[in-house]
């Protein structure tokens, strides 16, 4: 299948790497809003301007959209779903129903498939929740993220006056995880589940106390969490915090038996060296499924919950039954 990549940041680079490992795929082009001559990629595929996408509608089986959820994907995915089968990683959970409806209308009108919210949360963690809830109806869900870098929160710190650079880590509270795994089924507040660690490079002469105050009181980002702020040099940040690791776990603690006497723990965990490179690997698998659903005559928006697992694999259903069932 012939695949295009729309956007070439961390996610686009990861998608390029994942496509290179997929024997059933060919990268036919990377599309960028920058000057294409300034974008250097790892493969031999050409780099095009976004303005060239319409000309290549007949040459691309699936377009993987590597944009941001805040402003890019709400506009880009419905627009591109009117021309291509598409996959995106829209991750603003509260807005998924609205995004799904917009993409569904555009994709159905064009006879295309639009897979939205592919990734690990939403995405693989969502599938884990489905499996856990179906088997343990008498139970409680918990999700813990990290320890890992939150790119959005790091960007929020960098917007504070006097800040040159920053990394923010989301960290599960070990005691909270232990309480869940013990079968206690606790009701946990936001503050009880996660802490936030911030490593900040400040401008010379900046008011560090004021920077710290603005961080720990920032609404919707830090004010509901126990937050620590550590000031470091740019060299220390580059040396110790250059990567984008992440991960986490979905846990469902539930009871079975006539008197609910048996405690059961469903646990799905991820530990990632690179958040964007793993996320983009899921996007590439979802692109395979989008192509297959399109070939079968389906159209409209889909999520990872709507895709039969075997469609994500490069191998056949017969191979999956023989080796993975």
ABEGO torsion letter per residue (X at the ends): XBBBBBEBBAAAAAAAAAAAABAABBBAEBBBABBAAABBBABABBBBBAAAAAAAAAABABBBBBBBAAAAAAAAAAAAAAABBBBBABABAAAAAAAAAAAAAAAAAAGBBBBBGBEAOBEAAAAAAAAAAAABABBBBBBBBOBBBBAAAAAAAAABBGBABBBBBBBBBAAAAAAAAAGAGBBBBAAAABBBBBBBBBBBGBBAAAAAAAAAABBGAAAABBBBBBBBBAAAAAAAAABBBBEEBBBBBBBBEAAGABBBBBBBBBBBABAAAAAAAAAAAAAAAAAAAAAAGBBEBBBAAABBAAAABABBAAAAAAAAX
